[in-house]
Amino acid sequence: METMNVALPEEMKQFVQEQVAAGAYSSVSEYIRDLIRTDQREKARAALESEILKGLRSGDSSPMTRSDWEEIRSEIRRRHSKTA
C-alpha cells in the first residue's frame, strides 16, 4: 500500500480526528479510504445513470432477438480474448 501526505486546514483535521475518536473509524486512513470509496461509487452511479438516460433518449426500442444476444456474446468473447 502506498503512502500519501495530505495537507488539511486545522478545522478539517480536527473533524477527521473527531470521526475516528467517536469510533466511526479505526484510523484516519480508514476514514479517507471510505470517503474515496463513496466518491468512486457515486461517480460509477452517475455514469450508469447517464448511460441509461442516453439509452432512453435514443429512440424507440425493439425486442431483443436471438441474433442480437448472439452478437452481444460474440463481442464479449472477442473483448475477453484480447485481455486474456
Biopython code that builds the backbone (N, CA, C, O; Angstrom):
import numpy as np
from Bio.PDB.StructureBuilder import StructureBuilder

atoms = [
    (1, "MET", "N", (0.844, -1.172, 0.000)),
    (1, "MET", "CA", (0.000, 0.000, 0.000)),
    (1, "MET", "C", (0.890, 1.237, 0.000)),
    (1, "MET", "O", (1.893, 1.297, 0.711)),
    (2, "GLU", "N", (0.511, 2.209, -0.799)),
    (2, "GLU", "CA", (1.276, 3.450, -0.909)),
    (2, "GLU", "C", (0.871, 4.445, 0.178)),
    (2, "GLU", "O", (-0.224, 4.371, 0.734)),
    (3, "THR", "N", (1.771, 5.363, 0.462)),
    (3, "THR", "CA", (1.503, 6.421, 1.423)),
    (3, "THR", "C", (1.318, 7.728, 0.674)),
    (3, "THR", "O", (2.000, 7.984, -0.319)),
    (4, "MET", "N", (0.383, 8.568, 1.156)),
    (4, "MET", "CA", (0.122, 9.860, 0.543)),
    (4, "MET", "C", (-0.024, 10.883, 1.654)),
    (4, "MET", "O", (-0.763, 10.658, 2.613)),
    (5, "ASN", "N", (0.655, 11.980, 1.539)),
    (5, "ASN", "CA", (0.529, 13.056, 2.521)),
    (5, "ASN", "C", (-0.492, 14.060, 2.009)),
    (5, "ASN", "O", (-0.483, 14.436, 0.837)),
    (6, "VAL", "N", (-1.370, 14.484, 2.903)),
    (6, "VAL", "CA", (-2.418, 15.425, 2.535)),
    (6, "VAL", "C", (-2.396, 16.580, 3.524)),
    (6, "VAL", "O", (-2.372, 16.370, 4.737)),
    (7, "ALA", "N", (-2.403, 17.802, 3.001)),
    (7, "ALA", "CA", (-2.441, 18.988, 3.863)),
    (7, "ALA", "C", (-3.895, 19.412, 4.043)),
    (7, "ALA", "O", (-4.632, 19.575, 3.070)),
    (8, "LEU", "N", (-4.300, 19.587, 5.303)),
    (8, "LEU", "CA", (-5.665, 19.989, 5.621)),
    (8, "LEU", "C", (-5.649, 21.210, 6.518)),
    (8, "LEU", "O", (-4.744, 21.372, 7.336)),
    (9, "PRO", "N", (-6.648, 22.073, 6.369)),
    (9, "PRO", "CA", (-6.789, 23.155, 7.345)),
    (9, "PRO", "C", (-7.073, 22.533, 8.718)),
    (9, "PRO", "O", (-7.592, 21.420, 8.803)),
    (10, "GLU", "N", (-6.741, 23.233, 9.758)),
    (10, "GLU", "CA", (-6.896, 22.726, 11.125)),
    (10, "GLU", "C", (-8.321, 22.244, 11.402)),
    (10, "GLU", "O", (-8.509, 21.206, 12.035)),
    (11, "GLU", "N", (-9.325, 22.989, 10.934)),
    (11, "GLU", "CA", (-10.721, 22.605, 11.193)),
    (11, "GLU", "C", (-11.039, 21.244, 10.573)),
    (11, "GLU", "O", (-11.722, 20.429, 11.193)),
    (12, "MET", "N", (-10.557, 20.994, 9.370)),
    (12, "MET", "CA", (-10.814, 19.706, 8.715)),
    (12, "MET", "C", (-10.062, 18.586, 9.426)),
    (12, "MET", "O", (-10.591, 17.490, 9.610)),
    (13, "LYS", "N", (-8.833, 18.868, 9.819)),
    (13, "LYS", "CA", (-8.050, 17.867, 10.547)),
    (13, "LYS", "C", (-8.766, 17.478, 11.829)),
    (13, "LYS", "O", (-8.860, 16.295, 12.158)),
    (14, "GLN", "N", (-9.268, 18.462, 12.548)),
    (14, "GLN", "CA", (-9.994, 18.187, 13.788)),
    (14, "GLN", "C", (-11.239, 17.358, 13.514)),
    (14, "GLN", "O", (-11.541, 16.427, 14.261)),
    (15, "PHE", "N", (-11.957, 17.685, 12.457)),
    (15, "PHE", "CA", (-13.167, 16.952, 12.110)),
    (15, "PHE", "C", (-12.852, 15.479, 11.858)),
    (15, "PHE", "O", (-13.542, 14.594, 12.364)),
    (16, "VAL", "N", (-11.817, 15.228, 11.080)),
    (16, "VAL", "CA", (-11.424, 13.852, 10.776)),
    (16, "VAL", "C", (-11.049, 13.128, 12.064)),
    (16, "VAL", "O", (-11.470, 11.992, 12.284)),
    (17, "GLN", "N", (-10.266, 13.773, 12.907)),
    (17, "GLN", "CA", (-9.859, 13.154, 14.169)),
    (17, "GLN", "C", (-11.056, 12.881, 15.076)),
    (17, "GLN", "O", (-11.067, 11.891, 15.808)),
    (18, "GLU", "N", (-12.062, 13.751, 15.032)),
    (18, "GLU", "CA", (-13.276, 13.535, 15.819)),
    (18, "GLU", "C", (-14.036, 12.307, 15.319)),
    (18, "GLU", "O", (-14.597, 11.559, 16.120)),
    (19, "GLN", "N", (-14.056, 12.096, 14.008)),
    (19, "GLN", "CA", (-14.729, 10.920, 13.445)),
    (19, "GLN", "C", (-14.058, 9.636, 13.935)),
    (19, "GLN", "O", (-14.726, 8.656, 14.265)),
    (20, "VAL", "N", (-12.753, 9.662, 13.974)),
    (20, "VAL", "CA", (-12.003, 8.494, 14.450)),
    (20, "VAL", "C", (-12.221, 8.322, 15.948)),
    (20, "VAL", "O", (-12.460, 7.209, 16.417)),
    (21, "ALA", "N", (-12.142, 9.411, 16.697)),
    (21, "ALA", "CA", (-12.311, 9.339, 18.150)),
    (21, "ALA", "C", (-13.716, 8.868, 18.541)),
    (21, "ALA", "O", (-13.890, 8.216, 19.570)),
    (22, "ALA", "N", (-14.705, 9.195, 17.724)),
    (22, "ALA", "CA", (-16.084, 8.793, 18.009)),
    (22, "ALA", "C", (-16.292, 7.300, 17.754)),
    (22, "ALA", "O", (-17.350, 6.752, 18.063)),
    (23, "GLY", "N", (-15.305, 6.666, 17.205)),
    (23, "GLY", "CA", (-15.397, 5.229, 16.971)),
    (23, "GLY", "C", (-15.994, 4.852, 15.630)),
    (23, "GLY", "O", (-16.186, 3.671, 15.343)),
    (24, "ALA", "N", (-16.290, 5.852, 14.805)),
    (24, "ALA", "CA", (-16.863, 5.564, 13.491)),
    (24, "ALA", "C", (-15.833, 4.896, 12.579)),
    (24, "ALA", "O", (-16.190, 4.136, 11.679)),
    (25, "TYR", "N", (-14.577, 5.183, 12.815)),
    (25, "TYR", "CA", (-13.474, 4.630, 12.020)),
    (25, "TYR", "C", (-12.329, 4.280, 12.958)),
    (25, "TYR", "O", (-12.162, 4.892, 14.013)),
    (26, "SER", "N", (-11.552, 3.295, 12.561)),
    (26, "SER", "CA", (-10.452, 2.882, 13.430)),
    (26, "SER", "C", (-9.197, 3.715, 13.218)),
    (26, "SER", "O", (-8.292, 3.702, 14.052)),
    (27, "SER", "N", (-9.137, 4.448, 12.094)),
    (27, "SER", "CA", (-7.963, 5.287, 11.830)),
    (27, "SER", "C", (-8.328, 6.369, 10.819)),
    (27, "SER", "O", (-9.352, 6.296, 10.141)),
    (28, "VAL", "N", (-7.473, 7.357, 10.742)),
    (28, "VAL", "CA", (-7.647, 8.422, 9.747)),
    (28, "VAL", "C", (-7.603, 7.816, 8.350)),
    (28, "VAL", "O", (-8.392, 8.203, 7.488)),
    (29, "SER", "N", (-6.708, 6.886, 8.116)),
    (29, "SER", "CA", (-6.604, 6.240, 6.808)),
    (29, "SER", "C", (-7.906, 5.544, 6.427)),
    (29, "SER", "O", (-8.348, 5.628, 5.281)),
    (30, "GLU", "N", (-8.517, 4.859, 7.384)),
    (30, "GLU", "CA", (-9.777, 4.171, 7.108)),
    (30, "GLU", "C", (-10.857, 5.181, 6.720)),
    (30, "GLU", "O", (-11.650, 4.933, 5.811)),
    (31, "TYR", "N", (-10.882, 6.310, 7.408)),
    (31, "TYR", "CA", (-11.858, 7.353, 7.110)),
    (31, "TYR", "C", (-11.654, 7.875, 5.688)),
    (31, "TYR", "O", (-12.619, 7.998, 4.933)),
    (32, "ILE", "N", (-10.430, 8.178, 5.319)),
    (32, "ILE", "CA", (-10.129, 8.698, 3.983)),
    (32, "ILE", "C", (-10.458, 7.654, 2.915)),
    (32, "ILE", "O", (-11.030, 7.990, 1.879)),
    (33, "ARG", "N", (-10.100, 6.383, 3.162)),
    (33, "ARG", "CA", (-10.433, 5.328, 2.191)),
    (33, "ARG", "C", (-11.936, 5.229, 1.996)),
    (33, "ARG", "O", (-12.402, 5.030, 0.874)),
    (34, "ASP", "N", (-12.710, 5.367, 3.082)),
    (34, "ASP", "CA", (-14.164, 5.310, 2.985)),
    (34, "ASP", "C", (-14.694, 6.480, 2.154)),
    (34, "ASP", "O", (-15.600, 6.298, 1.341)),
    (35, "LEU", "N", (-14.145, 7.663, 2.348)),
    (35, "LEU", "CA", (-14.562, 8.819, 1.550)),
    (35, "LEU", "C", (-14.281, 8.583, 0.065)),
    (35, "LEU", "O", (-15.109, 8.902, -0.787)),
    (36, "ILE", "N", (-13.122, 8.029, -0.234)),
    (36, "ILE", "CA", (-12.757, 7.771, -1.630)),
    (36, "ILE", "C", (-13.672, 6.709, -2.229)),
    (36, "ILE", "O", (-14.150, 6.870, -3.352)),
    (37, "ARG", "N", (-13.923, 5.626, -1.493)),
    (37, "ARG", "CA", (-14.827, 4.583, -1.997)),
    (37, "ARG", "C", (-16.224, 5.149, -2.262)),
    (37, "ARG", "O", (-16.846, 4.823, -3.273)),
    (38, "THR", "N", (-16.706, 5.984, -1.365)),
    (38, "THR", "CA", (-18.014, 6.609, -1.538)),
    (38, "THR", "C", (-18.030, 7.458, -2.802)),
    (38, "THR", "O", (-18.993, 7.413, -3.568)),
    (39, "ASP", "N", (-16.982, 8.223, -3.024)),
    (39, "ASP", "CA", (-16.879, 9.055, -4.221)),
    (39, "ASP", "C", (-16.826, 8.185, -5.481)),
    (39, "ASP", "O", (-17.459, 8.509, -6.485)),
    (40, "GLN", "N", (-16.079, 7.093, -5.429)),
    (40, "GLN", "CA", (-15.995, 6.186, -6.579)),
    (40, "GLN", "C", (-17.367, 5.600, -6.904)),
    (40, "GLN", "O", (-17.765, 5.554, -8.067)),
    (41, "ARG", "N", (-18.095, 5.149, -5.868)),
    (41, "ARG", "CA", (-19.434, 4.595, -6.093)),
    (41, "ARG", "C", (-20.364, 5.638, -6.698)),
    (41, "ARG", "O", (-21.135, 5.332, -7.608)),
    (42, "GLU", "N", (-20.295, 6.863, -6.198)),
    (42, "GLU", "CA", (-21.159, 7.935, -6.698)),
    (42, "GLU", "C", (-20.847, 8.239, -8.163)),
    (42, "GLU", "O", (-21.760, 8.440, -8.963)),
    (43, "LYS", "N", (-19.582, 8.272, -8.509)),
    (43, "LYS", "CA", (-19.209, 8.533, -9.903)),
    (43, "LYS", "C", (-19.652, 7.385, -10.808)),
    (43, "LYS", "O", (-20.105, 7.623, -11.928)),
    (44, "ALA", "N", (-19.530, 6.154, -10.343)),
    (44, "ALA", "CA", (-19.987, 5.000, -11.129)),
    (44, "ALA", "C", (-21.504, 5.046, -11.291)),
    (44, "ALA", "O", (-22.022, 4.761, -12.371)),
    (45, "ARG", "N", (-22.217, 5.403, -10.222)),
    (45, "ARG", "CA", (-23.675, 5.513, -10.293)),
    (45, "ARG", "C", (-24.076, 6.597, -11.285)),
    (45, "ARG", "O", (-24.989, 6.397, -12.087)),
    (46, "ALA", "N", (-23.401, 7.745, -11.236)),
    (46, "ALA", "CA", (-23.713, 8.847, -12.155)),
    (46, "ALA", "C", (-23.431, 8.448, -13.603)),
    (46, "ALA", "O", (-24.198, 8.794, -14.502)),
    (47, "ALA", "N", (-22.337, 7.724, -13.833)),
    (47, "ALA", "CA", (-22.012, 7.270, -15.193)),
    (47, "ALA", "C", (-23.072, 6.295, -15.694)),
    (47, "ALA", "O", (-23.495, 6.378, -16.847)),
    (48, "LEU", "N", (-23.504, 5.367, -14.833)),
    (48, "LEU", "CA", (-24.540, 4.417, -15.216)),
    (48, "LEU", "C", (-25.850, 5.140, -15.515)),
    (48, "LEU", "O", (-26.520, 4.844, -16.504)),
    (49, "GLU", "N", (-26.207, 6.083, -14.658)),
    (49, "GLU", "CA", (-27.429, 6.858, -14.876)),
    (49, "GLU", "C", (-27.363, 7.607, -16.202)),
    (49, "GLU", "O", (-28.354, 7.669, -16.929)),
    (50, "SER", "N", (-26.225, 8.163, -16.514)),
    (50, "SER", "CA", (-26.041, 8.875, -17.779)),
    (50, "SER", "C", (-26.246, 7.945, -18.972)),
    (50, "SER", "O", (-26.889, 8.315, -19.955)),
    (51, "GLU", "N", (-25.694, 6.733, -18.878)),
    (51, "GLU", "CA", (-25.858, 5.756, -19.963)),
    (51, "GLU", "C", (-27.314, 5.315, -20.093)),
    (51, "GLU", "O", (-27.808, 5.133, -21.205)),
    (52, "ILE", "N", (-27.997, 5.145, -18.974)),
    (52, "ILE", "CA", (-29.413, 4.762, -19.010)),
    (52, "ILE", "C", (-30.234, 5.862, -19.673)),
    (52, "ILE", "O", (-31.082, 5.589, -20.523)),
    (53, "LEU", "N", (-29.975, 7.109, -19.277)),
    (53, "LEU", "CA", (-30.698, 8.232, -19.883)),
    (53, "LEU", "C", (-30.399, 8.334, -21.376)),
    (53, "LEU", "O", (-31.295, 8.611, -22.174)),
    (54, "LYS", "N", (-29.149, 8.112, -21.749)),
    (54, "LYS", "CA", (-28.773, 8.136, -23.160)),
    (54, "LYS", "C", (-29.573, 7.075, -23.923)),
    (54, "LYS", "O", (-30.074, 7.331, -25.018)),
    (55, "GLY", "N", (-29.686, 5.885, -23.330)),
    (55, "GLY", "CA", (-30.462, 4.824, -23.962)),
    (55, "GLY", "C", (-31.937, 5.178, -24.077)),
    (55, "GLY", "O", (-32.562, 4.924, -25.106)),
    (56, "LEU", "N", (-32.489, 5.761, -23.028)),
    (56, "LEU", "CA", (-33.904, 6.126, -23.053)),
    (56, "LEU", "C", (-34.194, 7.190, -24.104)),
    (56, "LEU", "O", (-35.279, 7.219, -24.685)),
    (57, "ARG", "N", (-33.225, 8.060, -24.343)),
    (57, "ARG", "CA", (-33.405, 9.146, -25.313)),
    (57, "ARG", "C", (-33.029, 8.744, -26.742)),
    (57, "ARG", "O", (-33.161, 9.547, -27.666)),
    (58, "SER", "N", (-32.568, 7.524, -26.924)),
    (58, "SER", "CA", (-32.049, 7.123, -28.233)),
    (58, "SER", "C", (-33.123, 6.740, -29.241)),
    (58, "SER", "O", (-32.813, 6.465, -30.400)),
    (59, "GLY", "N", (-34.359, 6.718, -28.821)),
    (59, "GLY", "CA", (-35.428, 6.400, -29.760)),
    (59, "GLY", "C", (-36.247, 5.226, -29.293)),
    (59, "GLY", "O", (-36.099, 4.733, -28.175)),
    (60, "ASP", "N", (-37.107, 4.797, -30.172)),
    (60, "ASP", "CA", (-37.993, 3.679, -29.846)),
    (60, "ASP", "C", (-37.193, 2.400, -29.658)),
    (60, "ASP", "O", (-36.175, 2.179, -30.315)),
    (61, "SER", "N", (-37.666, 1.579, -28.763)),
    (61, "SER", "CA", (-36.999, 0.303, -28.508)),
    (61, "SER", "C", (-37.558, -0.775, -29.432)),
    (61, "SER", "O", (-38.620, -0.618, -30.034)),
    (62, "SER", "N", (-36.822, -1.853, -29.523)),
    (62, "SER", "CA", (-37.286, -3.007, -30.294)),
    (62, "SER", "C", (-36.953, -4.254, -29.485)),
    (62, "SER", "O", (-36.004, -4.247, -28.701)),
    (63, "PRO", "N", (-37.715, -5.313, -29.665)),
    (63, "PRO", "CA", (-37.451, -6.537, -28.905)),
    (63, "PRO", "C", (-36.081, -7.112, -29.252)),
    (63, "PRO", "O", (-35.638, -7.043, -30.399)),
    (64, "MET", "N", (-35.419, -7.680, -28.250)),
    (64, "MET", "CA", (-34.136, -8.348, -28.473)),
    (64, "MET", "C", (-34.401, -9.686, -29.141)),
    (64, "MET", "O", (-35.281, -10.442, -28.726)),
    (65, "THR", "N", (-33.633, -9.966, -30.176)),
    (65, "THR", "CA", (-33.774, -11.231, -30.876)),
    (65, "THR", "C", (-32.652, -12.172, -30.458)),
    (65, "THR", "O", (-31.684, -11.758, -29.820)),
    (66, "ARG", "N", (-32.791, -13.430, -30.821)),
    (66, "ARG", "CA", (-31.737, -14.414, -30.569)),
    (66, "ARG", "C", (-30.437, -13.959, -31.236)),
    (66, "ARG", "O", (-29.352, -14.131, -30.680)),
    (67, "SER", "N", (-30.557, -13.388, -32.413)),
    (67, "SER", "CA", (-29.387, -12.890, -33.151)),
    (67, "SER", "C", (-28.702, -11.744, -32.396)),
    (67, "SER", "O", (-27.474, -11.673, -32.345)),
    (68, "ASP", "N", (-29.507, -10.849, -31.811)),
    (68, "ASP", "CA", (-28.942, -9.737, -31.026)),
    (68, "ASP", "C", (-28.108, -10.284, -29.864)),
    (68, "ASP", "O", (-26.989, -9.828, -29.628)),
    (69, "TRP", "N", (-28.660, -11.262, -29.141)),
    (69, "TRP", "CA", (-27.953, -11.827, -27.987)),
    (69, "TRP", "C", (-26.667, -12.525, -28.424)),
    (69, "TRP", "O", (-25.645, -12.427, -27.745)),
    (70, "GLU", "N", (-26.716, -13.224, -29.549)),
    (70, "GLU", "CA", (-25.517, -13.907, -30.032)),
    (70, "GLU", "C", (-24.444, -12.894, -30.435)),
    (70, "GLU", "O", (-23.255, -13.122, -30.212)),
    (71, "GLU", "N", (-24.860, -11.793, -31.017)),
    (71, "GLU", "CA", (-23.916, -10.734, -31.381)),
    (71, "GLU", "C", (-23.253, -10.152, -30.123)),
    (71, "GLU", "O", (-22.048, -9.900, -30.112)),
    (72, "ILE", "N", (-24.039, -9.945, -29.076)),
    (72, "ILE", "CA", (-23.503, -9.442, -27.809)),
    (72, "ILE", "C", (-22.508, -10.446, -27.222)),
    (72, "ILE", "O", (-21.420, -10.070, -26.785)),
    (73, "ARG", "N", (-22.889, -11.721, -27.215)),
    (73, "ARG", "CA", (-21.982, -12.756, -26.683)),
    (73, "ARG", "C", (-20.682, -12.813, -27.486)),
    (73, "ARG", "O", (-19.602, -12.941, -26.909)),
    (74, "SER", "N", (-20.781, -12.719, -28.801)),
    (74, "SER", "CA", (-19.582, -12.745, -29.651)),
    (74, "SER", "C", (-18.665, -11.571, -29.340)),
    (74, "SER", "O", (-17.446, -11.726, -29.283)),
    (75, "GLU", "N", (-19.251, -10.400, -29.139)),
    (75, "GLU", "CA", (-18.458, -9.213, -28.816)),
    (75, "GLU", "C", (-17.753, -9.376, -27.472)),
    (75, "GLU", "O", (-16.591, -8.997, -27.326)),
    (76, "ILE", "N", (-18.452, -9.936, -26.499)),
    (76, "ILE", "CA", (-17.847, -10.169, -25.183)),
    (76, "ILE", "C", (-16.699, -11.161, -25.303)),
    (76, "ILE", "O", (-15.632, -10.952, -24.726)),
    (77, "ARG", "N", (-16.915, -12.242, -26.051)),
    (77, "ARG", "CA", (-15.838, -13.234, -26.253)),
    (77, "ARG", "C", (-14.639, -12.588, -26.938)),
    (77, "ARG", "O", (-13.493, -12.843, -26.569)),
    (78, "ARG", "N", (-14.913, -11.741, -27.947)),
    (78, "ARG", "CA", (-13.818, -11.067, -28.661)),
    (78, "ARG", "C", (-13.027, -10.170, -27.706)),
    (78, "ARG", "O", (-11.796, -10.199, -27.707)),
    (79, "ARG", "N", (-13.722, -9.379, -26.897)),
    (79, "ARG", "CA", (-13.036, -8.490, -25.948)),
    (79, "ARG", "C", (-12.260, -9.292, -24.908)),
    (79, "ARG", "O", (-11.145, -8.926, -24.538)),
    (80, "HIS", "N", (-12.857, -10.385, -24.440)),
    (80, "HIS", "CA", (-12.195, -11.205, -23.421)),
    (80, "HIS", "C", (-10.930, -11.851, -23.978)),
    (80, "HIS", "O", (-9.919, -11.938, -23.281)),
    (81, "SER", "N", (-10.981, -12.298, -25.218)),
    (81, "SER", "CA", (-9.809, -12.955, -25.798)),
    (81, "SER", "C", (-8.640, -11.991, -25.954)),
    (81, "SER", "O", (-7.485, -12.415, -25.929)),
    (82, "LYS", "N", (-8.925, -10.692, -26.114)),
    (82, "LYS", "CA", (-7.868, -9.676, -26.223)),
    (82, "LYS", "C", (-7.176, -9.437, -24.874)),
    (82, "LYS", "O", (-5.993, -9.102, -24.833)),
    (83, "THR", "N", (-7.919, -9.612, -23.769)),
    (83, "THR", "CA", (-7.342, -9.354, -22.442)),
    (83, "THR", "C", (-6.711, -10.588, -21.830)),
    (83, "THR", "O", (-5.947, -10.484, -20.870)),
    (84, "ALA", "N", (-7.016, -11.733, -22.364)),
    (84, "ALA", "CA", (-6.503, -12.985, -21.777)),
    (84, "ALA", "C", (-5.089, -13.287, -22.222)),
    (84, "ALA", "O", (-4.518, -14.300, -21.818)),
]
sb = StructureBuilder()
sb.init_structure("model")
sb.init_model(0)
sb.init_chain("A")
sb.init_seg("    ")
for serial, (resi, resn, name, xyz) in enumerate(atoms, 1):
    if name == "N":
        sb.init_residue(resn, " ", resi, " ")
    sb.init_atom(name, np.array(xyz, "f"), 0.0, 1.0, " ", f" {name:<3s}", serial, name[0])
structure = sb.get_structure()
